[in-house]
């Protein structure tokens, strides 16, 4: 399961996080990352204390938003 597909299920098809966890139990870490992306950056920074993890989430958020914007064109 890719981040793109999880992102699509979570935000475009409105599948709740707990249902994603039940459908794809081996992908819990990716599902958690996707769920955190709905937080605004300042709040995300408060929730994620590890600087490296925060950087990875920020880059993932930027990458997915570029993919989403590119699909609209």
N, C-alpha and C positions, 0 to 999 in steps of 0.2 A: 504494500500500500504506500503510495507516494504522499508527500505533503500536499501536493496540488489536489489530489483526489479527496483527501481529508478536508482540505479547505473548502472545496466545492460542496461536499456533503454538509459540512457545518454551517457555512454561511449562505450558500445559494439554495440548497435544498432544505435548510433549517432543521437538520437532524440534531437533537440535543446531545451534549457531550456524553452524558451517561449512557445513551443508546449506542453511540459510537464505541464506547468502551465495551459494551456487551457484544456488539457485532464483531469487533476486532480486538480481542483481548491481548494479542501479542503486540499491538501497536499503541499501548497505553502512553508511552513516553511521547510519541509523535502527537497523539490526541491531546495530551496535556499542553504541549507547545502550541498547538493550534488554538486551544481554548484561551491561552494567555494572550494571544495576539489581539483579542477583542478589547483588551485594556488599553487606555491611552498611555503613551510613553512615560509620563511622570509617575503614574500609579504603578506601571510595570516595573519601573526602577525601584520603587519601594518594596514591591513584592519579591522581586528576584534580587537577592543580596550578592550573589556571585557575579562579579564583573564580566567574566568570560561568558557565562550563560546568558547574561543580559545582552551582550554584544551579538551572540549567535541568534537570539530571538529577534533583535532589531534587524539584523541582516535578512533573516527569514521573512520578516514582515515586509521589508522593502522589496525583496525578490518576488514574493507572492503578489504584492500590489502592482508591480511592473507587469507581471504575467497577466493579471486581471485586466489592467488598462490596455495591454497589447491585444487582448482578445476582443475588446470592444471596437478597435479600429478596423 
